[in-house]
Amino acid sequence: MQRKVLFGVIGVLAVFAIGATVLYLLASRTSSVSADTALVKFRATAGEDRGEQPGLPPQGVYRYSVEGSESISGGPLSVTRDLPSTSPRILRHTGDGYETEWHISSDHTEYWRYVLDERGASTAAERSELTVAGISGTTENEWTPPPLRLPLDPETGDRWTGEATTRDGQSVRIESVVAGDETIDVGSTPVTVTNVESTLEFRGDLEGVIRETNSYDASTGMEIRHVSESELTESGSTVTTRWDATLQSLEPAV
């Protein structure tokens, strides 16, 4: 799903009297978040385990292998930084579905909240936290109605469109298609996944496009691989992110 990035940070940086070289070095550095750190946070914030249900992944901390980078440009600064090669993803059960907290790096975290019904998992809310050169900010949206992202009974060739808005007028249009099945090895275990290809178009203060493929186990709702390319602009600043993440183990740390 879905990845919104934070904007306006670059404009803030322009007012700081820091040498351009120092600022560039600070902005272009990022590191990984350890699985142990994520596990401590999960144990402190986990909800009640709802057990096995169709489309509901087990809660816990999952590790992903990652290849990718992100570029941040606007005002006086333009930097590109590689993403860490591993990232932890926290998954918690909620009363009507589940939520994920993906620590892409120490400077970039994405949150999604899904509602689960007879159709599958739909995105009700998302939040993005991004830090550049020590300056942090948050973008947060709740979507009405929640757009379907991961159907429970996917068939190759299925297509659907979802449109949603926020209370402040931000909108998103999502076009999705089930592109087919494949087998991905997770550790030593082969997993049959369904590939859903989606294009997300944002309109409002945030403008841009995300193109992504979610490869997931339709029976459990577990996302095995996530591939995304995005370019989003707000207030004259643009963040471009390209990443490919694959699950390392089906067993979460709890």
GIMOVEN-V23802 format. One record per residue. N is the residue number from 1. RES is the residue in one small letter. SS is DSSP state (A for helix, B for strand, O for the rest). PHI is phi in whole degrees, 0 to 359 (none if undefined). BURIAL is 1 if it has 24 or more other C-alpha atoms within 12 Angstrom, else 0. Layout:
BEGIN
N;RES;SS;PHI;BURIAL  N;RES;SS;PHI;BURIAL
END
This chain:
BEGIN
1;m;O;none;1  2;q;O;86;1  3;r;O;215;1  4;k;O;257;1  5;v;O;248;1  6;l;O;271;1  7;f;O;235;1  8;g;O;88;1  9;v;A;296;1  10;i;A;297;1  11;g;A;298;1  12;v;A;295;1  13;l;A;297;1  14;a;O;297;1  15;v;O;275;0  16;f;O;272;0  17;a;O;275;0  18;i;O;240;0  19;g;O;304;0  20;a;A;298;0  21;t;A;293;0  22;v;A;298;0  23;l;A;298;1  24;y;A;297;1  25;l;A;297;0  26;l;A;296;1  27;a;A;289;1  28;s;O;270;1  29;r;O;257;1  30;t;O;208;1  31;s;O;219;0  32;s;O;274;1  33;v;O;262;1  34;s;O;287;1  35;a;A;297;1  36;d;A;295;0  37;t;A;298;0  38;a;A;295;1  39;l;A;294;1  40;v;A;301;0  41;k;A;293;1  42;f;A;299;1  43;r;A;296;0  44;a;A;277;0  45;t;A;234;0  46;a;O;295;1  47;g;O;272;1  48;e;O;292;0  49;d;O;290;0  50;r;O;266;0  51;g;O;73;0  52;e;O;273;0  53;q;B;218;1  54;p;O;304;1  55;g;O;79;1  56;l;B;252;1  57;p;O;291;1  58;p;O;299;1  59;q;O;276;1  60;g;B;147;1  61;v;B;248;1  62;y;B;247;1  63;r;B;253;1  64;y;B;238;1  65;s;B;274;1  66;v;B;229;1  67;e;B;233;1  68;g;B;163;1  69;s;B;205;1  70;e;B;222;1  71;s;B;241;1  72;i;B;236;1  73;s;B;218;1  74;g;B;148;1  75;g;O;60;0  76;p;O;272;0  77;l;B;232;1  78;s;B;216;1  79;v;B;226;1  80;t;B;233;1  81;r;B;226;1  82;d;B;287;1  83;l;O;278;1  84;p;O;301;1  85;s;O;285;1  86;t;B;225;1  87;s;B;211;1  88;p;B;269;1  89;r;B;234;1  90;i;B;273;1  91;l;B;234;1  92;r;B;237;1  93;h;B;280;1  94;t;B;235;1  95;g;O;296;0  96;d;O;237;1  97;g;B;167;1  98;y;B;201;1  99;e;B;225;1  100;t;B;236;1  101;e;B;227;1  102;w;B;255;1  103;h;B;272;1  104;i;B;298;1  105;s;B;203;1  106;s;O;292;1  107;d;O;246;1  108;h;B;210;1  109;t;B;231;1  110;e;B;242;1  111;y;B;242;1  112;w;B;226;1  113;r;B;241;1  114;y;B;248;1  115;v;B;260;1  116;l;B;242;1  117;d;O;221;1  118;e;O;293;0  119;r;O;279;0  120;g;B;142;1  121;a;B;262;1  122;s;B;240;1  123;t;B;276;1  124;a;B;268;1  125;a;B;203;1  126;e;B;208;1  127;r;B;217;1  128;s;B;233;1  129;e;B;238;1  130;l;B;226;1  131;t;B;237;1  132;v;B;227;1  133;a;O;53;1  134;g;O;84;1  135;i;B;261;1  136;s;B;243;1  137;g;B;199;0  138;t;B;226;1  139;t;B;242;1  140;e;B;219;1  141;n;B;219;1  142;e;B;246;1  143;w;B;260;1  144;t;B;228;1  145;p;B;285;0  146;p;B;298;1  147;p;B;282;1  148;l;B;293;1  149;r;B;240;1  150;l;B;234;1  151;p;B;291;1  152;l;O;285;1  153;d;O;237;0  154;p;O;285;1  155;e;O;234;0  156;t;O;306;0  157;g;O;99;0  158;d;O;302;0  159;r;B;228;0  160;w;B;203;1  161;t;B;233;0  162;g;B;236;1  163;e;B;233;1  164;a;B;216;1  165;t;B;224;1  166;t;O;248;1  167;r;O;295;0  168;d;O;263;0  169;g;O;94;0  170;q;O;293;1  171;s;B;227;1  172;v;B;218;1  173;r;B;239;1  174;i;B;239;1  175;e;B;251;1  176;s;B;230;1  177;v;B;216;1  178;v;B;278;1  179;a;B;273;0  180;g;B;129;0  181;d;B;252;0  182;e;B;204;0  183;t;B;247;0  184;i;B;239;1  185;d;B;279;0  186;v;B;249;1  187;g;O;66;0  188;s;O;254;0  189;t;B;250;0  190;p;B;284;0  191;v;B;235;1  192;t;B;279;1  193;v;B;239;1  194;t;B;255;1  195;n;B;263;1  196;v;B;251;1  197;e;B;263;1  198;s;B;226;1  199;t;B;239;1  200;l;B;249;1  201;e;B;246;1  202;f;B;257;1  203;r;B;225;0  204;g;O;133;0  205;d;O;300;0  206;l;O;259;1  207;e;B;236;1  208;g;B;148;1  209;v;B;226;1  210;i;B;239;1  211;r;B;240;1  212;e;B;214;1  213;t;B;235;1  214;n;B;256;1  215;s;B;256;1  216;y;B;224;1  217;d;B;277;1  218;a;O;296;1  219;s;O;287;1  220;t;O;253;1  221;g;O;78;1  222;m;B;285;1  223;e;B;277;1  224;i;B;272;1  225;r;B;218;1  226;h;B;226;1  227;v;B;239;1  228;s;B;214;1  229;e;B;230;1  230;s;B;220;1  231;e;B;218;1  232;l;B;231;1  233;t;B;231;1  234;e;B;209;1  235;s;O;53;0  236;g;O;83;0  237;s;B;250;1  238;t;B;233;1  239;v;B;240;1  240;t;B;245;1  241;t;B;232;1  242;r;B;227;1  243;w;B;206;1  244;d;B;223;1  245;a;B;240;1  246;t;B;232;1  247;l;B;296;1  248;q;O;269;1  249;s;O;208;1  250;l;O;284;1  251;e;O;268;0  252;p;O;282;1  253;a;B;279;1  254;v;O;230;1
END
